[in-house]
Amino acid sequence: MKLTPSHRLYVLGAILLVTLTICSRNFSRMGDPSFIIPLAVAGIAYLLAIREFFSTPEFPHRVIVIGLVLAAVWHIEFLRLPPGADDDIHRYLWDGRGQRLGYNPYIVVPNDPALAGLHTPATRTLNNPDLPSPYPPGAELFFRAVTAIHESVFALKVAFVVCDFAIILVLLDILRRSRQGAQWVLAYAWNPLLATEVAGSGHIDIVGVLLLLVSFAALERRWRAVAALAFGLAVAVKLLPIVLLPLYWKRVRMRDAVLAAALVGLLYVPFFNHGRIPIGSLGTYVQSFRFNDPVFATLERVAAPQLVVGLAVLVGFLTAIWLRSTAPEWSSDAFAWPMAASLLCAPVVYPWYLLWLLPFLRSASTLPIIIWTVSIIPTYYVWHLRTLGRPWLVAGWIVLLEYGCVAMTAAIILLRRITRPAVTRCSTD
């Protein structure tokens, strides 16, 4: 009996549920084979689901509903667990707590002996305790708001999952208005990185992703003030989307841009230190932090790290400028590719950084990025090696596998685009 596309999607959803459930059971051993192997299988199932989305223009409504229910189940499985080896969320907790006690997170360092009495058992395990916070003010104020409601890691994770579900609602509205198949919401909701990095570890990036998607939706509706303000807030959560500025040129009014800039400036006001804009440990991040960075590592041999970071931003800007003039007006590709190009040249490429790209992956031209969200899974192995006392370094074979898959996909797409016109001309002759 031949399976229908809907039945195949049910099977793939069941595989995702089983494999991600296994991952959740081994989440405390992030990077261990017992975690990474089922996660890789989930990634393959996800890619097969993407294939179904491309080959079938429309699925019954009940398939989408069941698919979203399955995603909610594995989100809840990760949500109820303590964060794994990746402990950024403990820094979030400390920053929120410190602000409420009257301390500036861009100045104080968590391991200052004078602050020892302010720590809780959760905040004592934060990473890089000898550095102040690197996060922009939008993120810091979010930490403060959530911890004011309830000061716990679980409260932060719940807030992140709520943002995740809100993205699904906004995405459904975008798909309905653009008359794209509703199944593309599953291309977002089923990505395994959401389970591990939002419901599992909990990362602030998902807040910025929601704001950026709201901005995209507002642009589409020509709500120019809302688009500008949401974009400004997204940049105030993480700086990555700044490379999308060219996409807003002449699509928002000058007064809207000024209003957004003023809003971002106001977010910095509570953290001013002697009239200076605070950056915390952002300079140290650029100078010293490295992870999964083959392009940056190559360029850093001949240029200063600050210059290479500037080049990464420039690459993103130029990609946005090019797509601004060549892509359709409301193309989601134009939002995905500039950030992806900038990340490719970044000094640090953690798996959760790719969360920024997920809501905008709905076309064949973004297939290399879709592949990247799965081929990055082997980098989790580094967390396992750290527990064994090994260096914090992504092995060469992992880098080759991760970026080789992306490069091969891009090459195949490019080759098909080059040969297709030639085939068409021959057929016409």
Phi, psi and omega in degrees: 000129181277130180282139175283163176305322179296317180295320178297322179293323176299316180299314180295322176297321178295320178297316178299318180298314182293312184292320179289331173296317177298318178301318181296326179293335182247023187294330178292345178250048182307131180092340175295148179309326180294341176262314191283329181292308176298329177294321177295321177297319176299321178297319178294317177300321178298316180295324176294326176294321177301320177300320178295322180296324179287323187276340181241113185299328185209141177245154176302151182302322183294330179295318180295316181298313180297320178299319178290325177296317178300317179299320179297323181297311183285338172296315181296323179299320178282326184299323185283354182266153171293154180299152183279211184294335176279114192245032177302327185296335176290328173294319177302316182297317179296316181298317178295318180295315182299319179299317182292338178267003174096014181256147179270116184294344179274355182244310185286151174246137188299330183268015173299123181305331181291343182256006185303325182286351181272347185283153170248169178304327180287319184283342179291343183260013182292160182273159179046057185291349180269006182237145171289176186286144177261357191280142178297167188294330178299319177294316182298318180291330175295316178302317181295318182296315183291315181291339175291330178283311176203122184272090179199157175297321181298319180298319178296317180295320177299317179299319180293319179293324176299317176298321178300313180293325177296323177300319179299317179295316179295320181295320177299320178294319178297316181295322179294315182292326181270000180058035172267157181299135181296343181297340181291346173292332177286334175298333173275305191295333183270355182296127184300336180297331178295320180293313185283321190260343177255298180286331182275282183284324181080106181230140183297340182307325185294333175294315177296323178299316178300313181296320180293320179292323174300318178298317178299314180296322179292322175301316181298324180274357183064032170272080194293321179295316179297318180300315182293316181294317179295322177295317178300319179293323177298317178295328179286349175270312173214147188281347186309312185291359178302334181291350180272002182309317180301336181289343181264354182298123180066007174257343171236152180285157180300321181294329177291319179296318178296320179296318179295316178297321178295321179297315179298318178299320179296326179296332180281338187306315182297345186250004180304139178234104183056040176077005181260146175287122184282142175235356178060230182263020181300321178297319177295322178303312181294320186284325193236334186279131179219137175194125171056051192232058185300319180291313180298316181298323179292314182288331183292342178292338184240358182213158178293149183301324179298322180292321180291322176297318175300323177295320179299318177294318180298319178300317178296317178300312182296322177297319179294319179297317180296314181290332177300327183262344185247328183278155173304157191303318184248038181285129175288336177302323183295339176270329184283312190292319178300318179292321179296318180296320179292318178297324181301331182258009187279158178285339180225127177229083175280157180304322184288346175295333181285351176303327181300336186269337193303316184290351186251013184258093184218015182222163181298330181291342178264009179304319177302323179289320177301315177299320181300322181296343177257319182292345177282349182304319180300342178295341176300339181301333180298324178297322177294317180297327179297323179292339178268005180082015181274161182298151177281081188210134177279123183297154182301322182293329178290315178299316180297317179294313184298301186279337175295320177298318179295314182296319180296317179297316179297320180294320180295316179297316180296317180298318179295323179290327180287318185279336183298315177299323179295318178297319180298317180295319179297319180296321179295317178298000000 
